[in-house]
């Protein structure tokens, strides 16, 4: 199990490049923590590296299917990449999976 609280607290206090390095070092264990996996994906968002962000959000979707955050992040990355048809299809999937929560989840953060 990843010691998520301590790791994320340290990552948030550090600069983004240090946080990236910290989470990259344990990337093979990110499937143990939705919070850590989402934070790792958000770091790619902050770098505006949309291909990497999409890959990381897809990992969140695959690892935590009951969490709408992965779908929100992947949709944003697809839109930033100009892949609107794929984004539209992903939104349709997410709304079907989370009919009461998807839009709220994506606009809350």
N, CA, C and O atoms as CSV, one atom per row, in Angstrom:
chain,resi,resn,atom,element,x,y,z
A,1,UNK,N,N,0.837,-1.186,0.000
A,1,UNK,CA,C,0.000,0.000,0.000
A,1,UNK,C,C,0.880,1.247,0.000
A,1,UNK,O,O,1.855,1.327,0.747
A,2,UNK,N,N,0.534,2.206,-0.830
A,2,UNK,CA,C,1.278,3.463,-0.902
A,2,UNK,C,C,0.916,4.320,0.313
A,2,UNK,O,O,-0.265,4.461,0.630
A,3,UNK,N,N,1.909,4.897,1.001
A,3,UNK,CA,C,1.602,5.817,2.100
A,3,UNK,C,C,1.141,7.152,1.516
A,3,UNK,O,O,1.891,8.129,1.504
A,4,UNK,N,N,-0.091,7.179,1.038
A,4,UNK,CA,C,-0.599,8.268,0.218
A,4,UNK,C,C,-0.587,9.606,0.929
A,4,UNK,O,O,-0.137,10.599,0.358
A,5,UNK,N,N,-1.065,9.656,2.150
A,5,UNK,CA,C,-1.166,10.939,2.836
A,5,UNK,C,C,0.176,11.654,2.912
A,5,UNK,O,O,0.278,12.829,2.562
A,6,UNK,N,N,1.185,10.961,3.360
A,6,UNK,CA,C,2.503,11.566,3.468
A,6,UNK,C,C,3.095,11.907,2.122
A,6,UNK,O,O,3.685,12.974,1.950
A,7,UNK,N,N,2.941,11.014,1.170
A,7,UNK,CA,C,3.484,11.239,-0.172
A,7,UNK,C,C,2.842,12.437,-0.843
A,7,UNK,O,O,3.537,13.294,-1.389
A,8,UNK,N,N,1.506,12.503,-0.807
A,8,UNK,CA,C,0.827,13.618,-1.460
A,8,UNK,C,C,1.064,14.938,-0.742
A,8,UNK,O,O,1.171,15.983,-1.383
A,9,UNK,N,N,1.146,14.899,0.560
A,9,UNK,CA,C,1.449,16.128,1.299
A,9,UNK,C,C,2.824,16.647,0.897
A,9,UNK,O,O,2.993,17.843,0.658
A,10,UNK,N,N,3.795,15.763,0.821
A,10,UNK,CA,C,5.137,16.168,0.405
A,10,UNK,C,C,5.131,16.663,-1.037
A,10,UNK,O,O,5.779,17.660,-1.356
A,11,UNK,N,N,4.404,15.972,-1.906
A,11,UNK,CA,C,4.354,16.356,-3.314
A,11,UNK,C,C,3.706,17.720,-3.489
A,11,UNK,O,O,4.152,18.524,-4.307
A,12,UNK,N,N,2.662,17.981,-2.726
A,12,UNK,CA,C,1.968,19.268,-2.852
A,12,UNK,C,C,2.813,20.421,-2.321
A,12,UNK,O,O,2.698,21.551,-2.796
A,13,UNK,N,N,3.654,20.135,-1.345
A,13,UNK,CA,C,4.514,21.180,-0.797
A,13,UNK,C,C,5.730,21.439,-1.681
A,13,UNK,O,O,6.302,22.529,-1.663
A,14,UNK,N,N,6.111,20.443,-2.442
A,14,UNK,CA,C,7.282,20.557,-3.314
A,14,UNK,C,C,6.889,21.220,-4.631
A,14,UNK,O,O,5.708,21.449,-4.893
A,15,UNK,N,N,7.867,21.517,-5.437
A,15,UNK,CA,C,7.559,22.019,-6.764
A,15,UNK,C,C,7.043,20.867,-7.617
A,15,UNK,O,O,7.227,19.697,-7.283
A,16,UNK,N,N,6.399,21.215,-8.717
A,16,UNK,CA,C,5.759,20.195,-9.546
A,16,UNK,C,C,6.751,19.188,-10.112
A,16,UNK,O,O,6.429,18.005,-10.214
A,17,UNK,N,N,7.943,19.626,-10.480
A,17,UNK,CA,C,8.907,18.676,-11.047
A,17,UNK,C,C,9.340,17.655,-9.991
A,17,UNK,O,O,9.561,16.486,-10.309
A,18,UNK,N,N,9.457,18.089,-8.761
A,18,UNK,CA,C,9.813,17.157,-7.685
A,18,UNK,C,C,8.656,16.201,-7.415
A,18,UNK,O,O,8.869,15.008,-7.195
A,19,UNK,N,N,7.431,16.727,-7.433
A,19,UNK,CA,C,6.260,15.865,-7.242
A,19,UNK,C,C,6.180,14.830,-8.356
A,19,UNK,O,O,5.875,13.662,-8.115
A,20,UNK,N,N,6.458,15.274,-9.582
A,20,UNK,CA,C,6.451,14.364,-10.731
A,20,UNK,C,C,7.462,13.236,-10.515
A,20,UNK,O,O,7.153,12.068,-10.751
A,21,UNK,N,N,8.644,13.580,-10.076
A,21,UNK,CA,C,9.684,12.575,-9.850
A,21,UNK,C,C,9.298,11.614,-8.736
A,21,UNK,O,O,9.542,10.411,-8.833
A,22,UNK,N,N,8.699,12.142,-7.684
A,22,UNK,CA,C,8.284,11.310,-6.563
A,22,UNK,C,C,7.240,10.285,-7.002
A,22,UNK,O,O,7.327,9.110,-6.646
A,23,UNK,N,N,6.255,10.736,-7.776
A,23,UNK,CA,C,5.193,9.830,-8.195
A,23,UNK,C,C,5.641,8.911,-9.324
A,23,UNK,O,O,5.167,7.779,-9.425
A,24,UNK,N,N,6.541,9.380,-10.166
A,24,UNK,CA,C,7.073,8.515,-11.224
A,24,UNK,C,C,7.814,7.326,-10.628
A,24,UNK,O,O,7.771,6.218,-11.162
A,25,UNK,N,N,8.486,7.572,-9.524
A,25,UNK,CA,C,9.262,6.517,-8.882
A,25,UNK,C,C,8.385,5.365,-8.398
A,25,UNK,O,O,8.851,4.232,-8.274
A,26,UNK,N,N,7.123,5.658,-8.128
A,26,UNK,CA,C,6.216,4.601,-7.653
A,26,UNK,C,C,5.074,4.369,-8.634
A,26,UNK,O,O,4.040,3.821,-8.253
A,27,UNK,N,N,5.240,4.775,-9.882
A,27,UNK,CA,C,4.143,4.720,-10.850
A,27,UNK,C,C,3.551,3.325,-11.008
A,27,UNK,O,O,2.357,3.192,-11.280
A,28,UNK,N,N,4.354,2.294,-10.845
A,28,UNK,CA,C,3.825,0.938,-10.998
A,28,UNK,C,C,2.874,0.577,-9.858
A,28,UNK,O,O,2.166,-0.427,-9.943
A,29,UNK,N,N,2.849,1.369,-8.807
A,29,UNK,CA,C,1.973,1.100,-7.662
A,29,UNK,C,C,0.807,2.073,-7.568
A,29,UNK,O,O,0.070,2.051,-6.581
A,30,UNK,N,N,0.623,2.919,-8.565
A,30,UNK,CA,C,-0.445,3.914,-8.499
A,30,UNK,C,C,-1.837,3.306,-8.498
A,30,UNK,O,O,-2.791,3.956,-8.071
A,31,UNK,N,N,-1.972,2.074,-8.965
A,31,UNK,CA,C,-3.291,1.432,-8.957
A,31,UNK,C,C,-3.778,1.131,-7.536
A,31,UNK,O,O,-4.919,0.710,-7.347
A,32,UNK,N,N,-2.927,1.342,-6.555
A,32,UNK,CA,C,-3.310,1.138,-5.153
A,32,UNK,C,C,-4.024,2.350,-4.576
A,32,UNK,O,O,-4.657,2.242,-3.526
A,33,UNK,N,N,-3.939,3.495,-5.230
A,33,UNK,CA,C,-4.502,4.716,-4.661
A,33,UNK,C,C,-5.091,5.609,-5.753
A,33,UNK,O,O,-4.366,6.125,-6.602
A,34,UNK,N,N,-6.392,5.781,-5.722
A,34,UNK,CA,C,-7.051,6.659,-6.690
A,34,UNK,C,C,-6.548,8.091,-6.538
A,34,UNK,O,O,-6.333,8.788,-7.530
A,35,UNK,N,N,-6.364,8.520,-5.306
A,35,UNK,CA,C,-5.908,9.890,-5.066
A,35,UNK,C,C,-4.531,10.134,-5.669
A,35,UNK,O,O,-4.302,11.167,-6.298
A,36,UNK,N,N,-3.622,9.199,-5.483
A,36,UNK,CA,C,-2.273,9.351,-6.032
A,36,UNK,C,C,-2.295,9.289,-7.556
A,36,UNK,O,O,-1.600,10.062,-8.216
A,37,UNK,N,N,-3.085,8.377,-8.118
A,37,UNK,CA,C,-3.169,8.257,-9.578
A,37,UNK,C,C,-3.748,9.527,-10.201
A,37,UNK,O,O,-3.268,9.987,-11.237
A,38,UNK,N,N,-4.771,10.087,-9.577
A,38,UNK,CA,C,-5.366,11.327,-10.095
A,38,UNK,C,C,-4.387,12.491,-9.983
A,38,UNK,O,O,-4.283,13.306,-10.900
A,39,UNK,N,N,-3.677,12.572,-8.874
A,39,UNK,CA,C,-2.701,13.638,-8.695
A,39,UNK,C,C,-1.595,13.533,-9.746
A,39,UNK,O,O,-1.146,14.542,-10.289
A,40,UNK,N,N,-1.166,12.309,-10.025
A,40,UNK,CA,C,-0.142,12.068,-11.043
A,40,UNK,C,C,-0.644,12.525,-12.418
A,40,UNK,O,O,0.107,13.130,-13.182
A,41,UNK,N,N,-1.888,12.241,-12.728
A,41,UNK,CA,C,-2.464,12.682,-13.998
A,41,UNK,C,C,-2.577,14.211,-14.047
A,41,UNK,O,O,-2.334,14.824,-15.086
A,42,UNK,N,N,-2.942,14.809,-12.932
A,42,UNK,CA,C,-3.063,16.270,-12.878
A,42,UNK,C,C,-1.728,16.968,-13.127
A,42,UNK,O,O,-1.692,18.071,-13.673
A,43,UNK,N,N,-0.638,16.326,-12.727
A,43,UNK,CA,C,0.673,16.926,-12.985
A,43,UNK,C,C,0.919,17.063,-14.488
A,43,UNK,O,O,1.486,18.060,-14.935
A,44,UNK,N,N,0.496,16.068,-15.267
A,44,UNK,CA,C,0.627,16.175,-16.728
A,44,UNK,C,C,-0.291,17.270,-17.262
A,44,UNK,O,O,0.076,17.983,-18.196
A,45,UNK,N,N,-1.483,17.410,-16.677
A,45,UNK,CA,C,-2.382,18.511,-17.050
A,45,UNK,C,C,-1.678,19.852,-16.849
A,45,UNK,O,O,-1.702,20.714,-17.727
A,46,UNK,N,N,-1.058,20.014,-15.696
A,46,UNK,CA,C,-0.387,21.275,-15.374
A,46,UNK,C,C,0.768,21.579,-16.328
A,46,UNK,O,O,1.071,22.742,-16.598
A,47,UNK,N,N,1.402,20.534,-16.831
A,47,UNK,CA,C,2.483,20.723,-17.803
A,47,UNK,C,C,1.943,20.955,-19.213
A,47,UNK,O,O,2.699,21.256,-20.136
A,48,UNK,N,N,0.622,20.810,-19.368
A,48,UNK,CA,C,-0.038,20.935,-20.680
A,48,UNK,C,C,0.474,19.882,-21.663
A,48,UNK,O,O,0.488,20.095,-22.875
A,49,UNK,N,N,0.889,18.751,-21.115
A,49,UNK,CA,C,1.325,17.624,-21.928
A,49,UNK,C,C,0.114,16.708,-22.073
A,49,UNK,O,O,-0.062,15.757,-21.313
A,50,UNK,N,N,-0.711,17.018,-23.063
A,50,UNK,CA,C,-2.017,16.376,-23.174
A,50,UNK,C,C,-1.936,14.912,-23.572
A,50,UNK,O,O,-2.811,14.135,-23.192
A,51,UNK,N,N,-0.920,14.508,-24.322
A,51,UNK,CA,C,-0.760,13.086,-24.648
A,51,UNK,C,C,-0.453,12.288,-23.378
A,51,UNK,O,O,-1.040,11.232,-23.142
A,52,UNK,N,N,0.459,12.796,-22.578
A,52,UNK,CA,C,0.805,12.132,-21.323
A,52,UNK,C,C,-0.384,12.167,-20.365
A,52,UNK,O,O,-0.682,11.177,-19.696
A,53,UNK,N,N,-1.053,13.306,-20.307
A,53,UNK,CA,C,-2.227,13.418,-19.438
A,53,UNK,C,C,-3.287,12.392,-19.839
A,53,UNK,O,O,-3.868,11.728,-18.981
A,54,UNK,N,N,-3.533,12.265,-21.131
A,54,UNK,CA,C,-4.527,11.296,-21.599
A,54,UNK,C,C,-4.138,9.883,-21.176
A,54,UNK,O,O,-4.983,9.121,-20.707
A,55,UNK,N,N,-2.881,9.535,-21.337
A,55,UNK,CA,C,-2.425,8.201,-20.930
A,55,UNK,C,C,-2.625,7.988,-19.430
A,55,UNK,O,O,-3.045,6.913,-19.002
A,56,UNK,N,N,-2.328,9.004,-18.643
A,56,UNK,CA,C,-2.470,8.877,-17.195
A,56,UNK,C,C,-3.943,8.811,-16.780
A,56,UNK,O,O,-4.306,8.039,-15.892
A,57,UNK,N,N,-4.787,9.621,-17.422
A,57,UNK,CA,C,-6.218,9.564,-17.101
A,57,UNK,C,C,-6.818,8.240,-17.548
A,57,UNK,O,O,-7.699,7.703,-16.877
A,58,UNK,N,N,-6.356,7.711,-18.666
A,58,UNK,CA,C,-6.832,6.392,-19.093
A,58,UNK,C,C,-6.441,5.319,-18.082
A,58,UNK,O,O,-7.194,4.371,-17.855
A,59,UNK,N,N,-5.270,5.468,-17.479
A,59,UNK,CA,C,-4.862,4.557,-16.411
A,59,UNK,C,C,-5.826,4.663,-15.227
A,59,UNK,O,O,-6.203,3.651,-14.635
A,60,UNK,N,N,-6.223,5.895,-14.886
A,60,UNK,CA,C,-7.178,6.098,-13.793
A,60,UNK,C,C,-8.499,5.398,-14.129
A,60,UNK,O,O,-9.079,4.721,-13.281
A,61,UNK,N,N,-8.967,5.564,-15.363
A,61,UNK,CA,C,-10.209,4.909,-15.782
A,61,UNK,C,C,-10.087,3.394,-15.643
A,61,UNK,O,O,-10.981,2.743,-15.101
A,62,UNK,N,N,-8.998,2.842,-16.127
A,62,UNK,CA,C,-8.816,1.386,-16.087
A,62,UNK,C,C,-8.678,0.855,-14.660
A,62,UNK,O,O,-9.135,-0.246,-14.354
A,63,UNK,N,N,-8.056,1.632,-13.805
A,63,UNK,CA,C,-7.794,1.171,-12.438
A,63,UNK,C,C,-8.941,1.451,-11.471
A,63,UNK,O,O,-9.131,0.722,-10.497
A,64,UNK,N,N,-9.704,2.510,-11.743
A,64,UNK,CA,C,-10.755,2.946,-10.817
A,64,UNK,C,C,-12.023,3.264,-11.610
A,64,UNK,O,O,-12.423,4.423,-11.723
A,65,UNK,N,N,-12.640,2.231,-12.151
A,65,UNK,CA,C,-13.800,2.388,-13.050
A,65,UNK,C,C,-14.982,3.095,-12.410
A,65,UNK,O,O,-15.797,3.686,-13.118
A,66,UNK,N,N,-15.095,3.048,-11.100
A,66,UNK,CA,C,-16.232,3.666,-10.423
A,66,UNK,C,C,-15.976,5.127,-10.037
A,66,UNK,O,O,-16.756,5.721,-9.292
A,67,UNK,N,N,-14.902,5.692,-10.536
A,67,UNK,CA,C,-14.517,7.063,-10.207
A,67,UNK,C,C,-14.669,7.958,-11.440
A,67,UNK,O,O,-13.979,7.737,-12.435
A,68,UNK,N,N,-15.544,8.954,-11.403
A,68,UNK,CA,C,-15.745,9.797,-12.586
A,68,UNK,C,C,-14.559,10.694,-12.934
A,68,UNK,O,O,-14.472,11.182,-14.060
A,69,UNK,N,N,-13.657,10.917,-12.001
A,69,UNK,CA,C,-12.531,11.817,-12.230
A,69,UNK,C,C,-11.705,11.439,-13.460
A,69,UNK,O,O,-11.288,12.312,-14.220
A,70,UNK,N,N,-11.471,10.152,-13.654
A,70,UNK,CA,C,-10.689,9.695,-14.807
A,70,UNK,C,C,-11.345,10.082,-16.117
A,70,UNK,O,O,-10.674,10.507,-17.057
A,71,UNK,N,N,-12.651,9.933,-16.175
A,71,UNK,CA,C,-13.396,10.288,-17.374
A,71,UNK,C,C,-13.344,11.796,-17.627
A,71,UNK,O,O,-13.212,12.238,-18.768
A,72,UNK,N,N,-13.448,12.574,-16.559
A,72,UNK,CA,C,-13.367,14.043,-16.689
A,72,UNK,C,C,-11.996,14.451,-17.230
A,72,UNK,O,O,-11.898,15.234,-18.175
A,73,UNK,N,N,-10.957,13.918,-16.627
A,73,UNK,CA,C,-9.594,14.264,-17.052
A,73,UNK,C,C,-9.303,13.827,-18.470
A,73,UNK,O,O,-8.719,14.582,-19.248
A,74,UNK,N,N,-9.707,12.603,-18.817
A,74,UNK,CA,C,-9.463,12.101,-20.169
A,74,UNK,C,C,-10.242,12.915,-21.201
A,74,UNK,O,O,-9.738,13.184,-22.291
A,75,UNK,N,N,-11.458,13.302,-20.860
A,75,UNK,CA,C,-12.261,14.128,-21.775
A,75,UNK,C,C,-11.569,15.461,-22.036
A,75,UNK,O,O,-11.477,15.906,-23.180
A,76,UNK,N,N,-11.089,16.087,-20.983
A,76,UNK,CA,C,-10.390,17.365,-21.155
A,76,UNK,C,C,-9.156,17.197,-22.032
A,76,UNK,O,O,-8.919,17.998,-22.936
A,77,UNK,N,N,-8.369,16.154,-21.765
A,77,UNK,CA,C,-7.160,15.917,-22.557
A,77,UNK,C,C,-7.511,15.699,-24.028
A,77,UNK,O,O,-6.853,16.246,-24.913
A,78,UNK,N,N,-8.537,14.908,-24.287
A,78,UNK,CA,C,-8.961,14.677,-25.675
A,78,UNK,C,C,-9.368,15.978,-26.350
A,78,UNK,O,O,-9.028,16.217,-27.509
A,79,UNK,N,N,-10.097,16.817,-25.624
A,79,UNK,CA,C,-10.525,18.099,-26.197
A,79,UNK,C,C,-9.331,19.001,-26.480
A,79,UNK,O,O,-9.286,19.672,-27.511
A,80,UNK,N,N,-8.375,19.017,-25.575
A,80,UNK,CA,C,-7.170,19.832,-25.772
A,80,UNK,C,C,-6.360,19.343,-26.973
A,80,UNK,O,O,-5.666,20.121,-27.627
A,81,UNK,N,N,-6.460,18.046,-27.252
A,81,UNK,CA,C,-5.764,17.462,-28.398
A,81,UNK,C,C,-6.565,17.611,-29.699
A,81,UNK,O,O,-6.101,17.218,-30.770
A,82,UNK,N,N,-7.758,18.177,-29.595
A,82,UNK,CA,C,-8.596,18.358,-30.776
A,82,UNK,C,C,-9.291,17.083,-31.221
A,82,UNK,O,O,-9.760,16.997,-32.357
A,83,UNK,N,N,-9.361,16.114,-30.360
A,83,UNK,CA,C,-9.981,14.827,-30.673
A,83,UNK,C,C,-11.419,14.821,-30.149
A,83,UNK,O,O,-11.771,14.079,-29.232
A,84,UNK,N,N,-12.232,15.678,-30.767
A,84,UNK,CA,C,-13.566,15.963,-30.261
A,84,UNK,C,C,-14.526,14.782,-30.376
A,84,UNK,O,O,-15.360,14.590,-29.491
A,85,UNK,N,N,-14.432,13.996,-31.430
A,85,UNK,CA,C,-15.312,12.834,-31.564
A,85,UNK,C,C,-15.064,11.827,-30.450
A,85,UNK,O,O,-16.004,11.255,-29.898
A,86,UNK,N,N,-13.790,11.611,-30.123
A,86,UNK,CA,C,-13.458,10.696,-29.033
A,86,UNK,C,C,-13.916,11.260,-27.686
A,86,UNK,O,O,-14.398,10.522,-26.827
A,87,UNK,N,N,-13.762,12.571,-27.512
A,87,UNK,CA,C,-14.209,13.210,-26.274
A,87,UNK,C,C,-15.721,13.068,-26.125
A,87,UNK,O,O,-16.219,12.757,-25.043
A,88,UNK,N,N,-16.438,13.296,-27.208
A,88,UNK,CA,C,-17.896,13.178,-27.179
A,88,UNK,C,C,-18.314,11.754,-26.816
A,88,UNK,O,O,-19.234,11.565,-26.020
A,89,UNK,N,N,-17.649,10.756,-27.391
A,89,UNK,CA,C,-17.960,9.357,-27.084
A,89,UNK,C,C,-17.657,9.041,-25.617
A,89,UNK,O,O,-18.414,8.322,-24.965
A,90,UNK,N,N,-16.556,9.574,-25.104
A,90,UNK,CA,C,-16.198,9.322,-23.706
A,90,UNK,C,C,-17.202,9.989,-22.771
A,90,UNK,O,O,-17.569,9.414,-21.746
A,91,UNK,N,N,-17.643,11.182,-23.110
A,91,UNK,CA,C,-18.660,11.861,-22.300
A,91,UNK,C,C,-19.936,11.024,-22.266
A,91,UNK,O,O,-20.540,10.860,-21.206
A,92,UNK,N,N,-20.350,10.492,-23.418
A,92,UNK,CA,C,-21.555,9.663,-23.465
A,92,UNK,C,C,-21.407,8.440,-22.566
A,92,UNK,O,O,-22.342,8.070,-21.856
A,93,UNK,N,N,-20.236,7.816,-22.597
A,93,UNK,CA,C,-19.982,6.659,-21.738
A,93,UNK,C,C,-20.057,7.063,-20.271
A,93,UNK,O,O,-20.689,6.380,-19.465
A,94,UNK,N,N,-19.415,8.165,-19.931
A,94,UNK,CA,C,-19.371,8.608,-18.539
A,94,UNK,C,C,-20.754,9.000,-18.027
A,94,UNK,O,O,-21.104,8.679,-16.891
A,95,UNK,N,N,-21.538,9.683,-18.843
A,95,UNK,CA,C,-22.885,10.073,-18.419
A,95,UNK,C,C,-23.735,8.819,-18.195
A,95,UNK,O,O,-24.550,8.784,-17.273
A,96,UNK,N,N,-23.551,7.798,-19.024
A,96,UNK,CA,C,-24.283,6.545,-18.829
A,96,UNK,C,C,-23.857,5.852,-17.528
A,96,UNK,O,O,-24.690,5.278,-16.827
A,97,UNK,N,N,-22.566,5.908,-17.213
A,97,UNK,CA,C,-22.062,5.269,-15.999
A,97,UNK,C,C,-22.387,6.056,-14.735
A,97,UNK,O,O,-22.649,5.477,-13.681
A,98,UNK,N,N,-22.366,7.378,-14.851
A,98,UNK,CA,C,-22.549,8.264,-13.694
A,98,UNK,C,C,-23.645,9.290,-13.999
A,98,UNK,O,O,-23.358,10.486,-14.048
A,99,UNK,N,N,-24.885,8.857,-14.203
A,99,UNK,CA,C,-25.921,9.785,-14.654
A,99,UNK,C,C,-26.189,10.943,-13.695
A,99,UNK,O,O,-26.599,12.020,-14.126
A,100,UNK,N,N,-25.965,10.733,-12.427
A,100,UNK,CA,C,-26.241,11.786,-11.455
A,100,UNK,C,C,-25.012,12.560,-11.012
A,100,UNK,O,O,-25.128,13.558,-10.301
A,101,UNK,N,N,-23.833,12.107,-11.428
A,101,UNK,CA,C,-22.620,12.694,-10.856
A,101,UNK,C,C,-21.596,13.195,-11.859
A,101,UNK,O,O,-20.734,13.993,-11.489
A,102,UNK,N,N,-21.651,12.769,-13.098
A,102,UNK,CA,C,-20.550,13.072,-14.008
A,102,UNK,C,C,-20.368,14.566,-14.246
A,102,UNK,O,O,-19.258,15.071,-14.081
A,103,UNK,N,N,-21.399,15.279,-14.621
A,103,UNK,CA,C,-21.267,16.711,-14.904
A,103,UNK,C,C,-20.839,17.456,-13.648
A,103,UNK,O,O,-19.976,18.331,-13.713
A,104,UNK,N,N,-21.427,17.123,-12.514
A,104,UNK,CA,C,-21.045,17.766,-11.254
A,104,UNK,C,C,-19.581,17.507,-10.927
A,104,UNK,O,O,-18.867,18.418,-10.508
A,105,UNK,N,N,-19.133,16.271,-11.117
A,105,UNK,CA,C,-17.746,15.923,-10.822
A,105,UNK,C,C,-16.787,16.687,-11.707
A,105,UNK,O,O,-15.730,17.118,-11.247
A,106,UNK,N,N,-17.135,16.862,-12.963
A,106,UNK,CA,C,-16.233,17.524,-13.905
A,106,UNK,C,C,-16.201,19.036,-13.731
A,106,UNK,O,O,-15.227,19.677,-14.124
A,107,UNK,N,N,-17.224,19.604,-13.165
A,107,UNK,CA,C,-17.252,21.053,-12.998
A,107,UNK,C,C,-16.897,21.489,-11.587
A,107,UNK,O,O,-16.743,22.683,-11.330
A,108,UNK,N,N,-16.764,20.534,-10.665
A,108,UNK,CA,C,-16.479,20.876,-9.280
A,108,UNK,C,C,-15.043,21.284,-9.044
A,108,UNK,O,O,-14.760,22.072,-8.141
A,109,UNK,N,N,-14.120,20.750,-9.855
A,109,UNK,CA,C,-12.703,21.003,-9.594
A,109,UNK,C,C,-12.171,22.053,-10.368
A,109,UNK,O,O,-10.988,22.371,-10.247
